[in-house]
Amino acid sequence: MTFGLLFGLFLFVLAAVSAAGYVFVLRPSKTEGADIVIPQGISLNQRDLPAAHAALIDTFRFLGESLPLPGNREDLRRQLVMAGYRWPAAVAIFLGIKAASALLFGVAAGWAAVINQPEPFAIILASVCGLGFGYLIPDRVLDKLGAARVGKLRRALPAALDLLVLAIEAGQGMDAAILDTSRGLRATHPELAAEFTQLHLELKANTSRADALKNFANRSNDTELRKFANLLIDTDRFGTSVGPALKTHARYLRIRFRQIAQEKARKVGIKLIFPVFFLIFPSVILVTLGPALILLFSQMKDLMGQ
């Protein structure tokens, strides 16, 4: 039995190490090789979906348009845009998802109360708690999605600045440089490529460059992207050279991101104190002193028996 457990543990560790080695070492990168597929133009409208998905989305949209759910729709649309959902019916679909989630959790909580404690007050209380919990879950998920997308936009900004500098120093105008930058970022940073695509479309729609850049900053609501938009607005207003300003800003961003990474690395030691003290240290004491204590108690028992 002991040999079988040890052999099974050895096979499990071998399989885990082999899988990790393949994922992190042997698997080719997505940006290498001759079979790279460049994505098509980024569409800002609702994508074509399968029939089942389209029917489900239509159901959510119908729920969102039918039920008088509370909430500021403008703020909600801003959060959805921040998370990357620019569909015209995105607000109605999200409100329908909130209604469906509240109904699902309310029914589940009520059913659990019926099974465990079939009292009317307990069933009503569980159903109300489930409704509230289900109604708030989509908001938390949307916040997480928005924060994750803003982080991707922030990390892609130095590469976008480098492409903008190359395009501007090659003699292109700002509008053409923004379009070429959006094309160059499609394979590696599709989120920022989509933002630059919308910025280019707003510029083509006779929107002033200052207003288009302000909309670009407001869609993400990130400090670094807002600094980038203000930089372009100021260079356009005062007539200064764009290339050196973008180079300096790209250097500042890389230094800033390096400092943030160093700060997080230095906080790791402090954050490890609690898991080490409350989880690892008791296990080490149990493993090292446990056999000795068992042997000591057995010998003391034998002595007391004699």
WOJO-V663865 format. One record per residue. N is the residue number from 1. RES is the residue in three letters. PSI is psi in whole degrees, 0 to 359 (NA if undefined). NEAR is the number of other ideal C-beta (glycine too) atoms within 10 Angstrom. Layout:
n | res | psi | near
N | RES | PSI | NEAR
N | RES | PSI | NEAR
//
This chain:
n | res | psi | near
1 | MET | 315 | 5
2 | THR | 318 | 6
3 | PHE | 321 | 7
4 | GLY | 319 | 8
5 | LEU | 317 | 9
6 | LEU | 320 | 10
7 | PHE | 320 | 10
8 | GLY | 320 | 10
9 | LEU | 320 | 10
10 | PHE | 317 | 10
11 | LEU | 321 | 10
12 | PHE | 314 | 10
13 | VAL | 320 | 10
14 | LEU | 317 | 10
15 | ALA | 320 | 10
16 | ALA | 317 | 10
17 | VAL | 320 | 10
18 | SER | 317 | 11
19 | ALA | 319 | 10
20 | ALA | 321 | 10
21 | GLY | 322 | 11
22 | TYR | 318 | 10
23 | VAL | 316 | 9
24 | PHE | 345 | 8
25 | VAL | 305 | 7
26 | LEU | 332 | 8
27 | ARG | 131 | 9
28 | PRO | 152 | 8
29 | SER | 155 | 6
30 | LYS | 340 | 10
31 | THR | 9 | 8
32 | GLU | 161 | 8
33 | GLY | 169 | 8
34 | ALA | 352 | 4
35 | ASP | 32 | 6
36 | ILE | 130 | 9
37 | VAL | 115 | 7
38 | ILE | 126 | 7
39 | PRO | 157 | 10
40 | GLN | 178 | 7
41 | GLY | 139 | 10
42 | ILE | 125 | 17
43 | SER | 137 | 11
44 | LEU | 359 | 11
45 | ASN | 181 | 8
46 | GLN | 132 | 15
47 | ARG | 159 | 7
48 | ASP | 126 | 8
49 | LEU | 158 | 12
50 | PRO | 165 | 8
51 | ALA | 318 | 7
52 | ALA | 316 | 8
53 | HIS | 319 | 11
54 | ALA | 320 | 12
55 | ALA | 320 | 10
56 | LEU | 318 | 16
57 | ILE | 321 | 18
58 | ASP | 324 | 14
59 | THR | 315 | 13
60 | PHE | 319 | 19
61 | ARG | 321 | 20
62 | PHE | 318 | 13
63 | LEU | 315 | 19
64 | GLY | 327 | 21
65 | GLU | 336 | 14
66 | SER | 319 | 12
67 | LEU | 136 | 13
68 | PRO | 71 | 5
69 | LEU | 141 | 18
70 | PRO | 166 | 6
71 | GLY | 151 | 12
72 | ASN | 115 | 8
73 | ARG | 332 | 13
74 | GLU | 315 | 9
75 | ASP | 321 | 9
76 | LEU | 319 | 18
77 | ARG | 323 | 16
78 | ARG | 320 | 15
79 | GLN | 321 | 19
80 | LEU | 319 | 20
81 | VAL | 322 | 19
82 | MET | 325 | 21
83 | ALA | 354 | 20
84 | GLY | 11 | 19
85 | TYR | 101 | 19
86 | ARG | 12 | 16
87 | TRP | 147 | 17
88 | PRO | 327 | 9
89 | ALA | 20 | 16
90 | ALA | 322 | 20
91 | VAL | 315 | 20
92 | ALA | 321 | 21
93 | ILE | 318 | 23
94 | PHE | 320 | 26
95 | LEU | 324 | 24
96 | GLY | 322 | 25
97 | ILE | 320 | 20
98 | LYS | 318 | 24
99 | ALA | 317 | 20
100 | ALA | 320 | 17
101 | SER | 318 | 20
102 | ALA | 317 | 21
103 | LEU | 318 | 15
104 | LEU | 312 | 14
105 | PHE | 326 | 20
106 | GLY | 316 | 20
107 | VAL | 319 | 14
108 | ALA | 316 | 15
109 | ALA | 320 | 21
110 | GLY | 320 | 20
111 | TRP | 320 | 14
112 | ALA | 323 | 14
113 | ALA | 323 | 21
114 | VAL | 321 | 14
115 | ILE | 317 | 8
116 | ASN | 316 | 11
117 | GLN | 88 | 11
118 | PRO | 68 | 9
119 | GLU | 141 | 11
120 | PRO | 316 | 8
121 | PHE | 318 | 9
122 | ALA | 322 | 14
123 | ILE | 316 | 18
124 | ILE | 317 | 12
125 | LEU | 317 | 14
126 | ALA | 321 | 20
127 | SER | 318 | 20
128 | VAL | 318 | 13
129 | CYS | 319 | 15
130 | GLY | 320 | 23
131 | LEU | 314 | 20
132 | GLY | 318 | 14
133 | PHE | 315 | 15
134 | GLY | 330 | 21
135 | TYR | 330 | 18
136 | LEU | 340 | 14
137 | ILE | 313 | 16
138 | PRO | 327 | 18
139 | ASP | 317 | 15
140 | ARG | 320 | 9
141 | VAL | 319 | 13
142 | LEU | 320 | 19
143 | ASP | 318 | 13
144 | LYS | 318 | 11
145 | LEU | 319 | 16
146 | GLY | 317 | 20
147 | ALA | 321 | 13
148 | ALA | 319 | 13
149 | ARG | 321 | 20
150 | VAL | 322 | 21
151 | GLY | 321 | 12
152 | LYS | 320 | 15
153 | LEU | 319 | 22
154 | ARG | 319 | 20
155 | ARG | 333 | 15
156 | ALA | 351 | 19
157 | LEU | 318 | 22
158 | PRO | 319 | 18
159 | ALA | 322 | 16
160 | ALA | 321 | 23
161 | LEU | 320 | 23
162 | ASP | 317 | 15
163 | LEU | 322 | 20
164 | LEU | 319 | 26
165 | VAL | 317 | 20
166 | LEU | 317 | 16
167 | ALA | 319 | 20
168 | ILE | 319 | 18
169 | GLU | 340 | 14
170 | ALA | 355 | 10
171 | GLY | 6 | 8
172 | GLN | 157 | 15
173 | GLY | 174 | 11
174 | MET | 318 | 17
175 | ASP | 316 | 14
176 | ALA | 325 | 14
177 | ALA | 321 | 24
178 | ILE | 319 | 25
179 | LEU | 315 | 20
180 | ASP | 325 | 18
181 | THR | 319 | 25
182 | SER | 324 | 25
183 | ARG | 322 | 18
184 | GLY | 340 | 19
185 | LEU | 1 | 22
186 | ARG | 321 | 18
187 | ALA | 326 | 14
188 | THR | 323 | 12
189 | HIS | 76 | 20
190 | PRO | 334 | 17
191 | GLU | 310 | 19
192 | LEU | 329 | 24
193 | ALA | 320 | 22
194 | ALA | 321 | 20
195 | GLU | 319 | 23
196 | PHE | 327 | 27
197 | THR | 315 | 22
198 | GLN | 324 | 19
199 | LEU | 318 | 24
200 | HIS | 321 | 20
201 | LEU | 323 | 14
202 | GLU | 323 | 17
203 | LEU | 324 | 18
204 | LYS | 337 | 11
205 | ALA | 25 | 8
206 | ASN | 26 | 6
207 | THR | 138 | 15
208 | SER | 151 | 11
209 | ARG | 324 | 17
210 | ALA | 316 | 15
211 | ASP | 320 | 12
212 | ALA | 321 | 22
213 | LEU | 325 | 25
214 | LYS | 320 | 16
215 | ASN | 323 | 15
216 | PHE | 319 | 20
217 | ALA | 323 | 19
218 | ASN | 333 | 14
219 | ARG | 327 | 19
220 | SER | 330 | 21
221 | ASN | 43 | 14
222 | ASP | 146 | 18
223 | THR | 315 | 11
224 | GLU | 320 | 20
225 | LEU | 326 | 21
226 | ARG | 323 | 16
227 | LYS | 320 | 15
228 | PHE | 317 | 23
229 | ALA | 318 | 20
230 | ASN | 327 | 14
231 | LEU | 314 | 18
232 | LEU | 323 | 23
233 | ILE | 317 | 17
234 | ASP | 319 | 12
235 | THR | 325 | 17
236 | ASP | 328 | 15
237 | ARG | 317 | 10
238 | PHE | 354 | 7
239 | GLY | 24 | 6
240 | THR | 169 | 11
241 | SER | 134 | 10
242 | VAL | 321 | 18
243 | GLY | 304 | 15
244 | PRO | 324 | 12
245 | ALA | 318 | 16
246 | LEU | 322 | 24
247 | LYS | 314 | 16
248 | THR | 320 | 12
249 | HIS | 323 | 20
250 | ALA | 319 | 19
251 | ARG | 320 | 12
252 | TYR | 318 | 14
253 | LEU | 317 | 18
254 | ARG | 320 | 13
255 | ILE | 320 | 10
256 | ARG | 315 | 14
257 | PHE | 325 | 15
258 | ARG | 319 | 10
259 | GLN | 321 | 10
260 | ILE | 318 | 11
261 | ALA | 319 | 10
262 | GLN | 322 | 10
263 | GLU | 317 | 9
264 | LYS | 322 | 10
265 | ALA | 323 | 9
266 | ARG | 339 | 9
267 | LYS | 348 | 10
268 | VAL | 319 | 8
269 | GLY | 319 | 9
270 | ILE | 320 | 8
271 | LYS | 336 | 10
272 | LEU | 352 | 11
273 | ILE | 313 | 9
274 | PHE | 312 | 9
275 | PRO | 326 | 10
276 | VAL | 317 | 12
277 | PHE | 321 | 10
278 | PHE | 343 | 9
279 | LEU | 307 | 10
280 | ILE | 316 | 11
281 | PHE | 315 | 11
282 | PRO | 324 | 10
283 | SER | 319 | 9
284 | VAL | 317 | 11
285 | ILE | 319 | 10
286 | LEU | 319 | 11
287 | VAL | 321 | 9
288 | THR | 317 | 9
289 | LEU | 344 | 11
290 | GLY | 307 | 10
291 | PRO | 322 | 10
292 | ALA | 319 | 9
293 | LEU | 320 | 10
294 | ILE | 317 | 10
295 | LEU | 320 | 10
296 | LEU | 316 | 11
297 | PHE | 323 | 10
298 | SER | 318 | 10
299 | GLN | 321 | 10
300 | MET | 323 | 10
301 | LYS | 319 | 10
302 | ASP | 318 | 9
303 | LEU | 319 | 8
304 | MET | 328 | 7
305 | GLY | 324 | 6
306 | GLN | NA | 5
//
